[in-house]
Structure formats: C-alpha cells, structure tokens
Amino acid sequence: MLKLVATLDTRAGHVRARVGPAVLPRTDFLAGARFEQNRCEIILESGEVVQLSGRGAGRWPTATAVMGDVWSVARETN
C-alpha cells in the first residue's frame, strides 16, 4: 500500500528527516490509516514501540490551509 510517510532518525548524534511516498505492507500500522486519520509510530531507544492515531483535518481542509500558506508567502515576497 502506498502512503505518504515522514521519518525522523536521531541515532548517532545526527538528525535525518524525510517525507515521501513509501510502500507499506497492508498489515503495517501506518498503512491502516484511512480518510482523515493520522498515525504515528515511535520506536524508543529501548526498542519499545509506541503507536498513536487520531483524526486529522482531512484532505480538502489540509489542502486549503497549505494553499493559504503558499499565497501568504507569495504575497510577502512580491
């Protein structure tokens, strides 16, 4: 299943962040997000896995907010 996934890795004193499409198995916790649901999986140094989920704004409210931010930046740079 194709999902947009953000990752953050802080091992070895470095911070690596990435956002992009990822192919996940259908059984993966993150792949189970549907509609406006957001999911987050945190792997602690101890190896314990914390899984969180909750409602987000949804596709169109998020797109509207992002475009509003883009227009604000565009107005400020002109």
C-alpha positions as CSV (number, residue, x, y, z in Angstrom):
1,M,0.0,0.0,0.0
2,L,1.4,3.4,-1.0
3,K,1.3,6.0,1.8
4,L,3.0,9.4,2.4
5,V,5.3,8.8,5.3
6,A,7.5,11.2,7.4
7,T,10.5,9.7,9.2
8,L,12.9,11.1,11.7
9,D,16.0,9.3,12.9
10,T,18.2,10.7,15.7
11,R,20.7,7.9,16.1
12,A,24.5,8.5,16.4
13,G,24.0,12.2,17.3
14,H,22.7,13.1,13.8
15,V,19.2,14.1,12.8
16,R,17.8,12.7,9.5
17,A,14.4,13.7,8.3
18,R,12.5,12.6,5.2
19,V,9.0,12.9,3.9
20,G,7.9,10.9,0.8
21,P,5.9,8.1,-0.6
22,A,6.6,4.6,0.9
23,V,5.3,1.2,0.0
24,L,4.0,-0.5,3.2
25,P,2.6,-3.9,3.8
26,R,-1.2,-3.8,4.2
27,T,-0.7,-5.2,7.8
28,D,1.6,-2.3,8.8
29,F,0.1,0.0,11.5
30,L,0.8,3.2,9.4
31,A,-0.9,1.6,6.3
32,G,-4.1,1.2,8.2
33,A,-4.8,5.0,8.3
34,R,-8.0,5.8,6.4
35,F,-9.6,9.1,5.3
36,E,-8.7,11.9,7.7
37,Q,-6.9,9.6,10.2
38,N,-3.3,10.3,11.1
39,R,-1.0,7.7,12.6
40,C,2.4,8.0,14.3
41,E,4.8,5.2,15.3
42,I,7.6,6.0,17.7
43,I,10.4,3.5,18.3
44,L,12.2,4.3,21.6
45,E,15.9,3.5,22.3
46,S,14.7,0.6,24.5
47,G,13.0,-0.9,21.4
48,E,9.5,-0.3,22.8
49,V,7.1,0.8,20.1
50,V,4.5,3.5,20.8
51,Q,1.6,3.8,18.3
52,L,-0.7,6.8,18.2
53,S,-3.6,7.6,15.9
54,G,-6.2,10.3,15.7
55,R,-8.3,12.4,13.4
56,G,-6.6,15.0,11.2
57,A,-8.3,17.8,9.3
58,G,-8.8,15.7,6.1
59,R,-7.7,16.0,2.5
60,W,-9.5,19.2,1.5
61,P,-9.2,21.3,4.7
62,T,-5.5,20.5,4.7
63,A,-5.0,21.4,1.0
64,T,-6.9,24.6,1.6
65,A,-4.7,25.5,4.6
66,V,-1.5,24.7,2.7
67,M,-2.5,26.8,-0.3
68,G,-3.4,29.7,2.0
69,D,0.1,29.5,3.5
70,V,1.6,29.4,-0.1
71,W,-0.4,32.5,-1.1
72,S,0.7,34.3,2.1
73,V,4.4,33.6,1.4
74,A,3.9,34.6,-2.3
75,R,2.4,38.0,-1.2
76,E,5.2,38.7,1.2
77,T,8.0,38.0,-1.4
78,N,6.5,40.4,-4.0
